[in-house]
Amino acid sequence: MNMTLMNADEYRESLKHRKPMKIYFLGEAVDDPVEHPVIKASINSVALTYELAQDPQYRDLMTAKSSLSGETINRFCHLHQSTEDLIKKVKMLRLLGQRTGTCFQRCVGMDAMNAVFLTTYEIDKTHGTSYHEKFKEYVKLVEENDLVVDGCMTDVKGDRSKRPSQQLDPDVFVHVVERRDDGVVIRGAKAHQTGAVNSHEILIMPTETMRDEEDKDFAICCAVPADVEGITYFYGRQASDTRRLDISAEGDIDCGNPEFGGQECLIVFENVFVPYDRVFMDGEIEFTGLLVEAFAGYHRQSYGGCKVGVGDVLIGAAASIAEYNGVASASHVKDKITEMNHLNETLYACGMACSACGTKTGAGNYLIDLLLANVCKQNVTRFPFEIARLLQDIAGGMFVTCPSAKELENPETREIIEKYLVGASGTSGVDRMKMLRLIENLTIGRAAVGYLTESMHGAGSPQAQRIMINRLVDMEHKKDLAKRLARIIE
């Protein structure tokens, strides 16, 4: 096995070797995030990306040949070299969604690296800078050490009607506050940072297209170690997150997904120093749009894989609870599950289509078809909500009123729970309880953060895709097609 590939245990151990980090959760400092009972589930999700890369059954999907070193690397560290790479990425994300039932957090880093790679090439071509070669060295570092990178784009933004330089407090956008001979100093905050506490590196990008010279200090793209001095992490709350602490004699049934979870953080940068060999854009405002659109496009493609994999779990839960409830043969239940499959496979088709139609960039890596990627994400803002609604419909109300698994610890109450939670003949009341809790987790609990709200707002809210679709579609060509058939000559 190539030494660049870590296994799951090595990944967990690598997190322990980071310098002490300032992390807060529920008002308290977290000294050991790796062993924290709430954070641990999200680490398990990332660890699976390492575990499956070691499995011969999945190695073709989970690994790739580096274009920089020729070595075998984890696909999450890879610069896409073909449309086949783009397709394998989507297939890999679906697999991981199926296996975790939640967000596994490494997509943003992969998408950020590919976007920054093509953008730095274009900046250098225009300005004669050396960003691209510096970024190549950074990618080699990530590949060689099999690192988790947090693709860090979304600023907290403050007043959305104002540009970064017009904000009352400039810190609502990450920006350069000092330029030294050996590097820059940055301040500000980034929101919704997926897997940040579980990362080795933070790759910072501007959050929006900038056009005014006054915004140059905000046009910063750079990378820092996750444990660098000056960063504070505020671990985000998720619905029912402390259910992870509710352990019963039967295990942590009440949390719904006992092994895996997602993670988002607010990251605050307080005068963080970045050496110039880790700065990949500094004031080139005319390239902020390219970087934002490329990253968004890659990440919108990602949702055609990861959300589909989690959707497979929802569909499996719907079919299972229908069997437990004794209604699997009902025609309306069958029809609802058919619709769930139709919606889920439509999302997958969009992810595959924008990958198959990808093209080679000037930098040499491959970019998805941006129009189809935006169509993919636009559908993702809708279809998972309908899939979740149909699952709740099939499940019945017990998934939100089910008694606690702690009732199973008392022999007297256990007998009653098992008696009254029984379903179809041969169904265990405890198994039915487990499935109901999983459904709760997926549709209104901890996993719903990634499957529903992230489907709406992750990789850009719905209107962002509609703007891009309107911009990318050639309407004059479509009008010409209609006029030609109607024999209208202008």
C-alpha positions in Angstrom: 0.0 0.0 0.0 1.3 3.4 -1.0 2.6 5.3 2.0 0.7 8.5 1.1 -2.6 6.7 2.0 -3.6 6.9 5.7 -6.0 4.4 7.2 -8.8 5.4 9.5 -6.8 4.9 12.7 -3.9 6.9 11.4 -6.3 9.7 10.5 -7.7 9.8 14.0 -4.1 9.7 15.4 -3.1 12.6 13.1 -5.8 14.8 14.6 -4.3 14.1 18.1 -0.9 15.3 16.9 -2.2 18.8 16.0 -1.2 21.6 18.3 -3.9 22.6 20.9 -6.8 24.3 19.2 -9.3 26.8 20.6 -12.6 25.1 20.2 -15.9 25.9 22.0 -19.0 23.9 22.3 -22.0 24.6 24.5 -20.1 27.4 26.3 -17.1 25.3 27.2 -13.7 24.8 25.8 -13.1 21.4 24.1 -9.7 20.1 25.1 -9.8 16.8 23.2 -12.1 17.0 20.1 -11.2 13.4 19.0 -12.7 11.8 22.1 -15.6 14.3 22.5 -18.8 12.2 22.4 -20.6 14.6 20.1 -17.7 15.4 17.8 -16.5 11.8 17.6 -19.4 10.8 15.3 -18.4 13.4 12.7 -14.8 12.2 12.9 -16.1 8.7 12.2 -17.6 10.0 9.0 -14.3 11.4 7.7 -12.5 8.3 8.9 -14.6 6.2 6.5 -13.1 8.1 3.6 -9.7 6.7 4.7 -11.0 3.2 5.5 -12.7 2.6 2.1 -9.6 3.8 0.3 -7.8 0.8 1.8 -10.5 -1.6 0.8 -9.8 -3.4 -2.6 -13.5 -3.4 -3.4 -13.6 0.4 -3.5 -10.0 1.4 -4.3 -10.8 2.3 -7.9 -13.4 4.9 -6.7 -11.6 6.1 -3.6 -8.1 6.6 -5.0 -6.5 8.1 -8.1 -3.1 8.6 -9.7 -1.7 12.0 -8.9 -1.0 14.3 -11.9 1.8 15.9 -9.9 3.7 13.0 -8.4 2.4 9.9 -10.3 1.7 8.3 -6.9 -1.6 6.7 -5.8 -3.5 9.2 -3.6 -6.9 9.5 -2.0 -9.3 10.9 -4.5 -10.3 13.6 -2.1 -6.8 15.1 -2.6 -7.0 14.7 -6.4 -7.0 17.3 -9.3 -9.4 15.9 -11.8 -7.7 14.8 -15.0 -10.6 13.6 -17.1 -14.4 13.4 -17.3 -13.9 9.8 -16.0 -12.4 11.4 -12.8 -15.4 13.7 -12.5 -17.8 10.7 -12.9 -15.9 8.6 -10.3 -16.1 11.5 -7.9 -19.9 11.5 -8.0 -20.0 7.7 -7.7 -17.6 7.9 -4.7 -19.8 10.6 -3.0 -22.9 8.5 -3.5 -21.1 5.5 -1.9 -20.1 7.5 1.1 -23.5 9.0 1.5 -25.0 5.4 1.5 -22.5 4.2 4.1 -22.7 7.2 6.5 -26.2 8.5 6.1 -24.8 12.0 6.7 -22.2 14.5 5.6 -18.6 13.1 5.4 -17.0 16.5 5.1 -14.1 16.1 2.6 -15.9 17.3 -0.5 -15.4 21.0 0.1 -11.6 20.6 0.3 -11.5 18.7 -3.0 -13.7 21.2 -4.7 -11.7 24.1 -3.4 -8.4 22.7 -4.5 -9.6 22.2 -8.1 -11.1 25.7 -8.2 -8.0 27.4 -6.8 -5.8 25.3 -9.2 -7.5 26.6 -12.3 -7.9 30.2 -11.0 -4.2 30.6 -10.0 -3.2 29.5 -13.5 -5.3 32.3 -15.0 -4.1 34.9 -12.6 -0.5 34.1 -13.4 -1.1 34.1 -17.1 -2.5 37.7 -16.8 -0.3 39.2 -14.1 2.9 37.1 -14.3 2.6 36.2 -10.6 3.7 32.8 -9.2 0.6 31.7 -7.4 0.1 28.6 -9.5 3.5 27.1 -8.8 3.0 27.8 -5.1 -0.4 26.2 -5.2 1.0 23.1 -6.9 3.5 22.7 -4.0 0.6 23.1 -1.6 -1.4 20.4 -3.4 1.7 18.1 -3.3 1.8 18.6 0.5 -1.9 17.7 0.8 -1.5 14.6 -1.5 1.7 13.3 0.2 0.2 13.5 3.7 -3.4 12.6 2.8 -4.7 15.6 4.5 -8.3 16.8 5.2 -8.7 20.3 3.8 -11.6 22.6 4.8 -12.6 24.6 1.8 -13.4 27.8 3.6 -15.5 30.3 1.5 -18.6 31.6 3.2 -18.1 34.9 5.1 -20.6 35.9 7.8 -21.3 38.9 5.5 -23.0 41.4 7.9 -25.3 43.7 5.9 -25.9 41.8 2.7 -26.8 45.0 0.8 -23.3 46.4 1.2 -20.0 45.4 -0.4 -17.2 44.1 1.9 -15.5 47.5 2.1 -18.8 49.3 3.0 -19.5 47.2 6.1 -19.5 49.0 9.5 -17.3 46.2 10.8 -14.8 45.0 8.1 -14.3 41.8 10.1 -17.6 40.3 8.8 -15.5 39.5 5.7 -12.1 37.9 6.0 -9.5 40.4 4.8 -5.9 41.4 4.9 -5.0 43.8 7.7 -1.3 43.9 7.3 1.2 43.0 4.5 4.7 42.2 5.7 7.9 41.2 3.8 7.3 37.6 4.6 3.5 37.3 4.4 0.1 38.7 5.3 -2.0 39.0 8.4 -5.8 38.3 8.1 -8.8 38.9 10.2 -12.5 38.0 10.0 -14.8 35.0 10.3 -16.2 32.2 8.1 -19.5 30.5 8.7 -20.9 27.0 8.1 -17.5 25.4 7.9 -18.1 21.8 7.2 -15.7 19.5 9.1 -13.4 22.3 10.1 -12.5 20.8 13.5 -11.7 17.5 11.8 -9.4 19.1 9.2 -5.6 19.5 8.9 -5.7 22.5 6.7 -8.0 25.5 6.1 -8.0 26.8 2.4 -9.5 30.3 2.5 -11.3 31.8 -0.5 -13.2 35.0 -1.1 -17.0 34.5 -0.8 -18.3 36.7 -3.7 -17.3 38.4 -6.9 -15.6 41.7 -6.2 -15.3 44.6 -8.7 -14.3 47.7 -6.7 -10.7 48.6 -5.9 -11.8 49.3 -2.3 -12.5 45.6 -1.9 -8.9 44.5 -2.8 -8.0 43.6 0.8 -11.0 41.1 0.8 -9.8 39.4 -2.3 -7.6 37.0 -0.4 -7.1 33.2 -1.1 -4.6 31.5 1.2 -4.1 28.4 3.3 -3.2 27.9 7.0 -2.9 24.8 9.2 -6.0 24.1 11.2 -4.0 24.5 14.4 -2.4 27.8 13.5 -2.3 30.5 16.2 -5.1 33.0 16.1 -8.0 30.7 15.0 -11.0 30.0 17.3 -13.7 27.4 16.4 -17.2 27.6 17.6 -18.8 24.2 17.1 -22.2 24.6 15.5 -25.4 23.2 17.2 -27.4 20.6 15.3 -30.9 19.4 15.9 -30.9 16.7 18.7 -27.1 16.8 18.8 -26.9 15.9 22.5 -29.0 12.8 21.9 -25.5 11.4 21.3 -25.1 11.5 25.0 -28.3 9.4 25.7 -26.8 5.9 26.1 -29.2 3.1 27.1 -28.6 -0.6 27.7 -29.5 -1.1 24.0 -26.9 1.5 23.0 -27.4 5.1 21.7 -30.7 4.3 19.9 -32.3 7.6 20.5 -29.7 9.5 18.4 -30.9 7.6 15.3 -27.4 7.1 13.7 -25.2 5.7 16.5 -21.9 5.8 14.5 -21.9 8.8 12.0 -22.6 12.5 12.1 -21.8 15.8 10.4 -20.2 19.0 11.6 -20.2 22.7 10.9 -18.3 25.5 12.6 -18.0 29.2 12.9 -14.3 30.0 12.4 -12.9 33.3 13.7 -9.5 34.5 12.4 -7.8 37.0 14.8 -4.7 38.4 13.2 -3.6 35.1 11.7 -0.2 35.3 9.9 0.0 33.6 6.5 3.5 33.3 4.8 3.6 34.2 1.1 4.2 30.7 0.0 0.7 29.9 1.2 -1.0 33.0 -0.4 -2.7 32.2 -3.8 -4.6 35.4 -4.5 -4.0 38.9 -2.9 -6.0 41.7 -4.4 -6.7 40.4 -7.9 -10.4 41.3 -7.7 -11.0 40.5 -11.3 -10.5 36.8 -10.6 -12.7 36.5 -7.6 -15.7 35.7 -9.9 -13.9 32.9 -11.6 -12.8 31.3 -8.3 -16.3 31.6 -6.7 -18.1 30.2 -9.8 -15.6 27.3 -10.2 -15.8 26.3 -6.6 -19.6 26.6 -6.6 -19.9 24.6 -9.8 -17.7 21.8 -8.4 -19.7 21.7 -5.1 -23.0 21.8 -6.9 -21.8 18.7 -8.8 -20.9 17.1 -5.5 -24.5 17.3 -4.3 -25.5 15.0 -7.2 -23.5 12.3 -5.4 -23.6 12.8 -1.7 -27.2 13.8 -1.3 -28.2 10.9 -3.6 -26.3 8.5 -1.3 -28.1 9.8 1.8 -31.3 9.7 -0.3 -30.8 6.0 -0.8 -30.8 5.6 3.0 -34.1 7.5 3.3 -35.6 5.2 0.6 -34.3 2.1 2.4 -35.8 3.4 5.6 -39.2 4.0 3.9 -39.3 0.5 2.5 -38.2 -1.0 5.9 -40.7 0.9 8.1 -43.4 0.1 5.6 -42.6 -3.6 6.1 -42.5 -3.2 9.9 -45.8 -1.4 9.8 -47.4 -4.1 7.6 -48.2 -1.8 4.7 -45.4 -2.6 2.2 -47.9 -4.1 -0.2 -50.2 -1.1 -0.2 -50.3 0.4 -3.7 -50.1 4.0 -2.5 -47.0 3.1 -0.4 -45.4 1.4 -3.4 -46.2 4.5 -5.5 -44.6 6.9 -3.0 -41.4 4.8 -2.9 -41.3 4.8 -6.7 -41.5 8.6 -6.6 -38.7 8.8 -4.0 -36.5 6.7 -6.3 -37.5 8.7 -9.4 -36.5 12.0 -7.6 -33.3 10.5 -6.2 -32.1 9.1 -9.5 -32.9 12.3 -11.3 -30.4 14.1 -9.0 -27.9 11.4 -9.7 -28.5 11.8 -13.5 -27.8 15.5 -13.1 -24.5 14.9 -11.3 -23.4 12.4 -13.9 -24.4 14.6 -16.8 -22.4 17.7 -15.7 -19.5 15.4 -15.1 -19.6 13.6 -18.5 -19.9 17.0 -20.2 -16.9 18.4 -18.3 -14.0 20.1 -20.2 -10.2 20.5 -19.7 -9.1 23.9 -18.3 -6.1 25.8 -19.2 -4.4 24.7 -16.0 -4.9 21.0 -17.1 -7.6 19.8 -14.6 -11.2 19.2 -15.7 -14.1 21.5 -14.9 -17.7 20.2 -14.9 -20.3 21.7 -17.3 -21.3 24.7 -15.2 -24.9 25.0 -16.6 -25.7 21.4 -15.8 -24.0 21.6 -12.4 -26.3 24.5 -11.5 -29.3 22.6 -12.8 -28.2 19.7 -10.6 -28.1 21.9 -7.5 -31.3 23.7 -8.3 -33.0 20.3 -8.2 -31.2 19.5 -5.0 -32.8 22.5 -3.3 -36.2 20.8 -3.9 -36.1 17.0 -4.3 -34.7 16.0 -0.9 -37.5 17.9 0.8 -40.1 15.8 -1.1 -38.2 12.6 -0.5 -38.1 13.4 3.3 -41.8 14.3 3.2 -42.7 11.0 1.6 -40.6 9.1 4.2 -42.4 10.9 7.0 -45.7 10.1 5.4 -44.9 6.4 5.1 -43.4 6.2 8.6 -46.4 7.5 10.5 -46.2 9.8 13.6 -44.4 7.5 15.9 -41.0 8.7 14.7 -41.5 11.9 16.6 -43.5 10.5 19.6 -41.5 7.3 20.3 -40.6 6.8 24.0 -37.0 6.9 25.0 -34.7 3.8 24.6 -34.0 4.2 28.3 -37.4 2.7 29.0 -35.9 -0.5 27.8 -33.6 -0.6 30.8 -36.4 -1.2 33.2 -37.8 -4.7 32.9 -41.3 -3.5 33.7 -41.4 -0.7 31.2 -39.5 -2.7 28.6 -42.2 -5.3 28.5 -44.8 -2.6 27.8 -42.7 -0.9 25.2 -42.0 -4.1 23.3 -45.7 -5.1 23.5 -47.1 -1.8 22.2 -44.3 -0.9 19.7 -44.7 -4.2 17.9 -45.6 -4.0 14.2 -46.2 -6.7 11.6 -45.8 -10.3 12.6 -42.2 -11.2 13.3 -41.1 -7.5 13.8 -39.2 -6.6 16.9 -40.5 -3.6 18.8 -36.9 -2.6 19.4 -36.0 -2.8 15.7 -39.0 -0.7 14.9 -37.9 1.8 17.4 -34.4 1.9 15.9 -35.7 2.5 12.4 -38.1 5.3 13.7 -35.2 7.0 15.3 -33.1 6.8 12.1 -36.0 8.4 10.3 -36.2 11.2 12.9 -32.4 11.7 12.5 -32.6 11.9 8.7 -35.6 14.2 8.4 -35.6 16.5 11.4 -32.6 15.5 13.5 -28.8 15.8 13.2 -28.6 14.4 9.7 -31.3 16.8 8.4 -28.8 19.6 8.7 -26.8 18.1 5.8 -29.6 16.5 3.9 -32.2 19.3 4.0 -30.9 22.7 5.1 -27.6 22.1 3.4 -29.4 21.0 0.2 -31.2 24.4 0.3 -28.2 26.7 1.1 -25.0 24.7 0.7 -23.0 25.6 -2.4 -25.2 28.7 -2.8 -28.8 29.3 -2.1 -31.5 28.6 -4.8 -31.4 32.1 -6.4 -27.6 31.8 -7.0 -28.2 28.8 -9.3 -31.1 30.6 -11.1 -28.8 33.5 -11.8 -26.2 31.2 -13.2 -28.7 29.2 -15.3 -30.0 32.5 -16.8 -26.5 33.7 -17.5 -25.2 30.4 -19.1 -28.2 29.5 -21.3 -28.0 30.9 -24.8 -31.4 32.4 -25.2 -30.7 34.1 -28.5 -29.9 30.7 -30.0 -33.2 29.3 -28.7 -35.1 32.2 -30.2 -33.4 31.7 -33.5 -34.4 28.0 -33.5 -38.1 28.9 -33.0 -38.0 31.7 -35.6 -36.4 29.5 -38.2 -39.1 26.8 -37.8 -41.8 29.5 -37.9 -40.1 31.0 -41.0 -39.8 34.4 -39.4 -37.1 36.5 -41.1 -35.8 39.6 -39.2 
